[in-house]
């Protein structure tokens, strides 16, 4: 973190580099018995980069990020009561959509002003959720009532490459540090199978437009004094 004493120097030296961010998440939820990054969502926001040296910098972002899981229908099974009446149709379809406001913080290393690689953590707050099973909405799944946790911490790996002038292409991988929920699973006959913890697992492809990307680092500013 930047000390309070340095903040006036950073402001006057104009070393902060702004970021306008837009991209797509390819997501799945590990532990939901559905495999593949089939849920897509937007990844939008702004950020600020503070370069301490020509190679090292810290980045802070504020994002709106959509995550979840999806499985298309793959079966047709009628659940019946003891009188033979159909009480449910099981198709295997699953649709989970989760909206987060996130604040990632990363430490980055830039090699020869070309490739930037970084690692960091992100805090996310759940602000919206819908869950459907077999085409029917799960009405008990809400932001306030759960069963998904409203707080989400993730670890991040990040690579940026120059694309055109101040435009960068960014590849990012994220994984939950703590479980989203714990869920029991049952077969189509209602028999218990297993219990699993669930975690976000996603890749992001983003475009980043940099502002003041040719500015000098804090170290370079100090050396000029």
C-alpha positions in Angstrom: 0.0 0.0 0.0 1.1 3.6 -0.7 1.8 5.5 2.6 -0.2 8.6 3.3 3.0 10.7 3.2 3.5 9.8 -0.4 0.0 10.6 -1.6 0.7 14.4 -2.2 3.8 13.5 -4.2 1.9 11.0 -6.3 -0.8 13.6 -7.1 1.6 16.4 -7.9 3.9 14.2 -10.0 0.9 12.9 -12.0 2.2 9.3 -12.1 -1.2 7.7 -11.7 -2.3 5.9 -14.8 -6.0 5.5 -15.4 -7.7 2.4 -16.9 -11.0 1.9 -18.7 -11.8 -1.8 -18.7 -14.3 -3.9 -20.7 -14.3 -7.6 -21.3 -16.0 -11.0 -20.9 -15.9 -13.7 -18.1 -16.0 -17.4 -19.0 -17.1 -19.0 -15.7 -18.0 -22.2 -14.0 -18.6 -23.2 -10.4 -16.4 -26.0 -9.1 -18.4 -28.4 -7.0 -21.8 -28.1 -8.7 -21.4 -31.3 -10.7 -21.5 -29.3 -14.0 -18.3 -29.1 -16.0 -17.1 -26.5 -18.5 -16.9 -22.7 -18.7 -20.3 -22.3 -20.2 -21.6 -19.2 -18.4 -20.4 -15.9 -19.9 -20.8 -12.5 -18.3 -19.5 -9.0 -18.6 -16.4 -7.6 -16.8 -16.6 -3.8 -16.8 -15.0 -1.1 -14.7 -12.2 1.4 -14.1 -8.8 1.2 -12.5 -5.7 3.1 -11.5 -2.1 2.0 -11.7 0.7 3.5 -9.7 4.2 2.6 -11.1 6.8 2.6 -8.3 9.7 1.9 -10.7 9.9 1.3 -14.4 9.1 -2.3 -13.8 7.0 -2.6 -10.7 3.5 -1.2 -10.1 0.4 -1.7 -8.0 -3.1 -1.7 -9.6 -6.5 -1.0 -8.0 -9.7 -1.7 -9.9 -13.5 -1.3 -9.3 -15.5 -3.8 -11.5 -19.0 -5.0 -12.2 -18.5 -8.7 -12.9 -21.0 -11.5 -13.8 -20.3 -15.1 -12.9 -22.2 -18.4 -12.6 -22.8 -21.7 -14.2 -24.8 -23.2 -17.0 -25.9 -26.6 -18.3 -28.3 -27.2 -21.2 -31.1 -29.7 -21.0 -29.9 -33.3 -21.6 -32.7 -35.5 -20.3 -36.5 -35.8 -19.8 -37.6 -37.6 -16.7 -41.1 -37.4 -15.1 -41.3 -37.5 -11.3 -44.6 -39.0 -10.2 -46.4 -39.3 -6.9 -47.8 -42.6 -5.5 -51.0 -42.1 -7.6 -49.0 -41.7 -10.8 -49.5 -38.0 -11.2 -46.5 -36.0 -12.6 -45.2 -33.7 -10.0 -42.0 -32.5 -11.7 -40.1 -32.8 -15.0 -36.4 -33.2 -14.7 -34.4 -32.0 -17.7 -31.0 -31.5 -16.2 -31.0 -27.9 -17.2 -29.2 -25.6 -14.7 -28.7 -21.8 -14.9 -26.9 -19.8 -12.2 -26.3 -16.0 -12.7 -24.4 -14.0 -10.1 -23.6 -10.3 -10.2 -20.7 -8.9 -8.2 -19.2 -5.5 -7.5 -15.4 -6.3 -7.1 -12.3 -4.5 -6.0 -9.1 -6.3 -7.2 -5.6 -5.2 -6.0 -2.6 -6.5 -7.9 1.2 -6.2 -7.9 2.6 -6.2 -11.4 5.9 -6.6 -13.1 6.4 -5.1 -16.6 9.3 -6.4 -18.8 10.7 -3.9 -21.3 7.5 -1.9 -21.5 5.8 -4.8 -23.3 4.5 -7.7 -21.2 3.0 -7.1 -17.8 2.4 -10.0 -15.4 0.7 -9.7 -12.0 -0.8 -11.5 -9.0 -3.3 -10.3 -6.5 -6.5 -10.7 -4.6 -10.0 -9.4 -5.2 -12.9 -8.8 -2.8 -16.4 -9.1 -4.3 -19.8 -8.3 -3.0 -22.8 -10.2 -4.4 -25.5 -7.7 -5.6 -27.7 -9.9 -7.7 -28.5 -13.6 -8.2 -30.9 -15.9 -10.1 -30.8 -19.7 -10.0 -32.9 -22.1 -12.1 -33.1 -25.9 -12.0 -34.8 -27.9 -14.7 -36.1 -24.6 -16.2 -37.7 -23.5 -12.9 -36.5 -20.6 -10.8 -35.3 -21.4 -7.3 -37.3 -18.8 -5.3 -35.3 -19.5 -2.1 -32.1 -18.3 -3.7 -31.7 -14.6 -3.1 -28.9 -12.2 -2.1 -30.4 -11.7 1.3 -31.5 -15.3 2.1 -28.6 -17.3 0.6 -27.6 -20.1 0.3 -24.7 -18.4 -1.5 -22.4 -16.2 0.5 -22.5 -12.5 -0.2 -18.8 -12.0 0.3 -16.3 -13.5 -2.1 -12.5 -13.4 -2.0 -10.5 -14.6 -5.0 -6.8 -15.0 -6.0 -5.8 -13.6 -9.4 -3.2 -14.2 -12.1 -2.9 -11.6 -14.8 -1.1 -10.9 -18.1 -1.3 -7.7 -20.2 0.0 -7.2 -23.8 0.1 -4.1 -25.9 -2.4 -4.1 -28.8 -2.6 -0.6 -30.3 -1.3 2.7 -28.9 -2.8 2.9 -25.4 -4.9 -0.2 -25.8 -4.0 -3.4 -23.9 -5.4 -6.9 -24.1 -5.6 -8.6 -20.8 -5.9 -12.3 -19.9 -6.9 -13.0 -16.3 -7.6 -16.2 -14.2 -9.4 -16.1 -10.9 -10.4 -18.7 -8.3 -12.3 -18.4 -5.0 -10.2 -18.5 -1.8 -13.3 -19.5 0.3 -16.3 -21.6 -0.6 -19.5 -20.0 -2.0 -21.8 -22.6 -0.4 -22.0 -26.2 0.6 -24.6 -28.3 -1.2 -26.1 -31.8 -0.9 -26.7 -33.7 -4.2 -29.5 -36.3 -4.8 -30.3 -38.6 -7.8 -33.5 -38.4 -9.8 -35.2 -40.7 -7.2 -34.4 -38.4 -4.3 -31.6 -40.5 -2.9 -28.6 -38.7 -1.3 -25.4 -39.0 -3.3 -22.8 -36.6 -1.9 -22.0 -33.2 -0.3 -19.6 -30.7 -2.0 -18.2 -27.2 -1.4 -18.5 -24.8 -4.3 -16.0 -22.2 -5.7 -15.8 -19.7 -8.5 -13.4 -20.7 -11.3 -13.1 -18.3 -14.3 -11.1 -16.8 -17.1 -11.5 -13.3 -18.3 -10.5 -11.6 -21.6 -10.5 -7.9 -21.4 -9.5 -4.7 -23.3 -7.9 -1.9 -21.3 -7.4 1.6 -22.4 -4.6 3.3 -20.5 -4.5 7.0 -19.7 -1.2 8.7 -19.0 0.6 5.4 -19.8 3.8 7.3 -20.9 4.1 9.0 -17.5 7.2 8.5 -15.4 7.4 6.3 -12.3 7.7 7.5 -8.7 11.4 6.5 -8.8 12.1 8.4 -12.0 10.3 11.5 -10.6 12.5 11.4 -7.5 15.7 11.0 -9.4 15.0 14.1 -11.4 14.7 16.3 -8.3 
